[in-house]
Amino acid sequence: MQLIRLQYPFQKTDYPAQVLAIGDFDGVHLGHRKVIGQAVNTAREAGVASAIMTFDPHPREVLGQQKYECLLTPFPHKLQLLAGLDVDYLYVVSFDETFAAISPEQFINEILYSMNLHTVVIGFDFTFGHRGKGNAELLRNAKSLSFSVQVVEPHLFATEKVSSTRIRQLLAEGDVASIPALLGRHYDLIGVVRHGDGRGRKIGFPTANLELDGSYIFPKLGVYAVYASVNGSRYPAVVNIGVRPTFLVEPVVANVEVHLLDFDGDLYNDTMSIELVQFLRTEQKFNGVDQLIAQIHRDIEQTRQIFSVES
């Protein structure tokens, strides 16, 4: 996949004939993959290139919607996922105030018409142009349209529409076990292992302190059974996402501490991803270290049972 960054107004260039899927694609969930997959299949049938257009930063972040300051997939993670979808070109449009102000007609006439498009593929709820006034109907009815338009209907799980909003809700509830049916994978966080205060090792449960690679949406604070992948290996693990109330008096920013089962080694400065498999319990304050140690033993035993069943 070739990555091409664009900024409005676009510079003139010779684009290949192509089928273009457009969207922000935060999460790259099954609904997004349906749109992109249709673009890839249409391109193959037509004998032209396949392409994705997405935006950085997230449009809603630029437009002041605070809940989108944290994402299901911060941009580097999203690029990694999109790169695995067998697409020829990825266009990343810089979403700034100038681009946000263009009209739907400008988006069509100045951008889409310039890109040598065979077909545009969009989701049923895709909007474009200033204040999102452009939609699928407007695009289909554009005068002298030189390319085809395909609108992909929502991807359903049972009777539920797959959406980034629904995945966010499940994370807030701690219901990570339900997410793979919508996302197509476990929800994962990626970061670099940094030095902590060493307290976990002192009580017999060394943890990897994860500095996240971007502003991820945190799930409900608590303890989870996870898979941890690092240096090409994947381990069952227990993660605490929270503020460690047993040791800290004042609330602080939540951190991510991962205890890998049956692992002994130095992971400092290594990149690690964790896949959230199942919520175990809320974070709680214990009356002393002995109670905490006993609970950690129970968390580990429950995690072993979960992965024994899963395998």
Summary of the structure (lengths in Angstrom):
residues: 311
radius of gyration: 22.4
end to end distance: 33.4
largest distance: 74.2
contacts: 937
relative contact order: 0.12
helix: 32%
strand: 30%
